[in-house]
Amino acid sequence: MGNSFARTTLPPLLAVPQCENAKFMGTWFVIAVKPTYFEKTCSNAVEKYTLLEGKSHDVDIDFQYNQAEPLTSPLKSLPQKGWIQGEDKSVSADWKVSPFGPIRMPYTIIELDANKYDYCVIGYPSREYCWIMSRRPVMEEDTYDMLTKRLTEKHQYDLNGLRRVPQKWTKEERSKRGLDNVIADDLLSE
């Protein structure tokens, strides 16, 4: 997550009205990002969310990515913890996430496919960071264009610095990362 605590004169981000958090759990592929320091050159970025009960936090987030080029650069991992905010945590789109230590960063779900939960966008109050994610390592161009348009028009983002995250998967890489049941054969590169 981000490392900017800068105050903003922008209005607060608008979270989606409802996010069934049990349905949100699972695997998400980062399709595009206004990157944090860790994500400036990443590829094959994948986040796995697990809802917890009876723990000090609500969600475990397993964030793994290749440091640079897909398949050939070192695999990195940045485990994170999430705290769902609000009175009804089962449907809240307002979270806090900690990439390390006591730091808890805002994590607002600002766009979500309300029917199938096939895509989402995570926003950051200063608009310095955002994450466009999909349940598959590819996203239809129409969906991507719709989400970037909403980022600028609805959420007041400047998309300067937004980068597409390369997603290139082989059968071996898919198995190594435990994604055999997530990435279909027709999405493999080799």
C-alpha positions as CSV (number, residue, x, y, z in Angstrom):
1,M,0.0,0.0,0.0
2,G,1.0,3.6,-0.1
3,N,3.3,5.6,2.1
4,S,1.8,9.1,1.7
5,F,0.0,10.7,4.6
6,A,-0.4,14.0,2.7
7,R,-3.5,15.9,3.4
8,T,-5.8,16.6,0.4
9,T,-8.2,19.3,-0.5
10,L,-10.1,16.8,-2.7
11,P,-13.5,15.6,-1.4
12,P,-13.5,12.2,0.4
13,L,-13.6,9.2,-1.9
14,L,-17.0,7.6,-2.5
15,A,-17.0,4.0,-1.5
16,V,-19.4,1.7,-3.3
17,P,-22.7,1.5,-1.3
18,Q,-22.2,-2.2,-0.4
19,C,-19.5,-4.8,-0.7
20,E,-20.3,-8.3,0.5
21,N,-16.9,-9.0,2.0
22,A,-17.3,-12.7,2.0
23,K,-17.9,-12.5,-1.7
24,F,-15.0,-10.1,-2.2
25,M,-12.5,-12.7,-0.7
26,G,-10.4,-14.8,-3.0
27,T,-7.9,-14.0,-5.7
28,W,-7.5,-10.7,-7.5
29,F,-5.1,-9.8,-10.3
30,V,-3.7,-6.3,-10.4
31,I,-4.5,-5.1,-13.9
32,A,-3.3,-1.5,-13.5
33,V,-1.9,0.6,-10.7
34,K,-0.9,4.1,-9.8
35,P,2.0,2.5,-8.0
36,T,3.5,2.6,-4.5
37,Y,7.3,2.3,-4.2
38,F,6.9,-1.6,-4.3
39,E,4.9,-1.6,-7.5
40,K,6.7,0.6,-9.9
41,T,8.1,-2.3,-11.9
42,C,6.0,-5.2,-10.7
43,S,4.4,-7.9,-13.0
44,N,2.1,-10.8,-12.3
45,A,0.8,-9.0,-9.3
46,V,-1.8,-11.1,-7.4
47,E,-3.6,-10.4,-4.1
48,K,-5.4,-13.2,-2.2
49,Y,-7.9,-12.2,0.4
50,T,-8.9,-14.4,3.3
51,L,-11.7,-13.4,5.8
52,L,-10.8,-14.1,9.4
53,E,-12.9,-14.6,12.6
54,G,-11.7,-14.1,16.1
55,K,-8.3,-12.5,15.1
56,S,-6.9,-9.1,15.8
57,H,-7.6,-8.1,12.2
58,D,-10.4,-9.0,9.8
59,V,-8.6,-9.9,6.6
60,D,-5.3,-11.6,5.6
61,I,-3.9,-10.3,2.3
62,D,-1.3,-12.3,0.5
63,F,0.3,-9.9,-2.1
64,Q,2.8,-11.6,-4.5
65,Y,4.4,-10.2,-7.6
66,N,7.4,-10.5,-9.8
67,Q,9.8,-7.7,-9.1
68,A,10.1,-6.7,-12.8
69,E,9.7,-9.0,-15.8
70,P,7.0,-11.7,-15.6
71,L,8.4,-15.2,-15.1
72,T,12.1,-14.3,-15.0
73,S,12.4,-11.7,-12.2
74,P,12.4,-12.6,-8.5
75,L,9.1,-13.4,-6.9
76,K,8.4,-11.0,-4.0
77,S,5.8,-11.2,-1.2
78,L,4.2,-8.5,0.9
79,P,1.8,-10.0,3.4
80,Q,-0.7,-7.5,4.7
81,K,-3.5,-7.2,7.3
82,G,-6.9,-5.6,6.8
83,W,-9.4,-4.1,9.1
84,I,-12.9,-3.6,7.8
85,Q,-14.5,-0.4,9.1
86,G,-18.1,0.5,9.9
87,E,-21.0,-0.8,11.8
88,D,-21.7,-3.8,9.6
89,K,-18.4,-5.2,8.6
90,S,-20.1,-7.9,6.4
91,V,-21.0,-5.2,3.8
92,S,-18.5,-2.4,4.3
93,A,-16.3,-1.1,1.4
94,D,-14.2,1.0,3.8
95,W,-11.1,-0.8,5.1
96,K,-7.7,0.0,6.6
97,V,-4.7,-2.1,5.5
98,S,-1.3,-2.4,7.0
99,P,1.6,-3.3,4.8
100,F,3.9,-3.5,7.9
101,G,4.0,-2.6,11.6
102,P,1.4,-0.3,13.1
103,I,0.7,1.7,9.9
104,R,-2.9,1.4,8.8
105,M,-3.6,2.9,5.4
106,P,-7.0,3.8,3.9
107,Y,-8.3,1.2,1.5
108,T,-11.6,2.2,-0.1
109,I,-13.4,0.1,-2.6
110,I,-14.6,2.8,-5.0
111,E,-15.7,0.6,-7.9
112,L,-17.0,-3.0,-7.9
113,D,-18.9,-5.3,-10.2
114,A,-21.9,-5.6,-7.9
115,N,-23.2,-8.7,-9.6
116,K,-20.3,-11.1,-10.2
117,Y,-17.5,-9.3,-8.3
118,D,-15.4,-9.7,-11.4
119,Y,-13.6,-6.3,-11.1
120,C,-12.9,-3.7,-8.5
121,V,-11.0,-0.4,-8.0
122,I,-9.3,0.5,-4.8
123,G,-8.8,4.2,-4.1
124,Y,-6.6,6.3,-1.9
125,P,-7.8,9.7,-0.4
126,S,-5.0,11.8,-2.0
127,R,-5.6,10.1,-5.4
128,E,-1.8,9.3,-5.4
129,Y,-2.5,5.6,-5.7
130,C,-5.2,3.3,-7.1
131,W,-5.5,-0.3,-8.0
132,I,-7.7,-1.7,-10.9
133,M,-8.2,-5.5,-10.2
134,S,-9.9,-8.4,-11.9
135,R,-10.6,-12.0,-11.0
136,R,-8.7,-13.0,-14.2
137,P,-5.3,-11.9,-15.4
138,V,-6.9,-10.1,-18.3
139,M,-9.6,-7.5,-18.4
140,E,-11.9,-6.6,-21.4
141,E,-10.8,-3.3,-22.9
142,D,-14.4,-1.9,-22.6
143,T,-14.3,-2.6,-18.8
144,Y,-10.9,-1.0,-18.4
145,D,-11.9,2.1,-20.3
146,M,-15.1,2.4,-18.2
147,L,-13.1,2.1,-15.0
148,T,-10.5,4.7,-16.0
149,K,-13.2,7.1,-17.1
150,R,-14.9,6.7,-13.7
151,L,-11.6,7.3,-12.0
152,T,-11.3,10.7,-13.6
153,E,-14.9,11.8,-13.8
154,K,-16.4,10.4,-10.7
155,H,-13.4,10.1,-8.3
156,Q,-11.3,13.1,-9.5
157,Y,-8.2,11.1,-10.3
158,D,-5.4,12.3,-12.6
159,L,-4.3,9.2,-14.3
160,N,-0.7,10.4,-14.9
161,G,1.5,7.6,-13.7
162,L,-1.2,4.8,-14.1
163,R,0.6,1.8,-15.5
164,R,-0.7,-1.5,-16.7
165,V,0.7,-4.4,-14.8
166,P,2.1,-7.1,-17.1
167,Q,0.3,-10.5,-16.5
168,K,2.1,-13.3,-18.3
169,W,1.4,-16.8,-17.1
170,T,2.8,-20.2,-18.0
171,K,1.6,-23.6,-16.7
172,E,4.7,-23.8,-14.5
173,E,4.2,-20.3,-13.0
174,R,0.5,-20.9,-12.5
175,S,1.3,-24.1,-10.5
176,K,4.2,-22.5,-8.6
177,R,1.9,-19.7,-7.4
178,G,-1.0,-22.1,-6.5
179,L,-3.3,-20.7,-9.2
180,D,-4.2,-23.9,-11.1
181,N,-7.9,-23.5,-10.4
182,V,-7.9,-19.7,-11.1
183,I,-6.1,-19.2,-14.4
184,A,-7.7,-21.1,-17.3
185,D,-5.5,-22.8,-19.9
186,D,-6.5,-20.4,-22.6
187,L,-5.0,-17.5,-20.7
188,L,-1.5,-19.1,-20.5
189,S,1.3,-17.7,-22.6
190,E,3.1,-20.9,-23.3
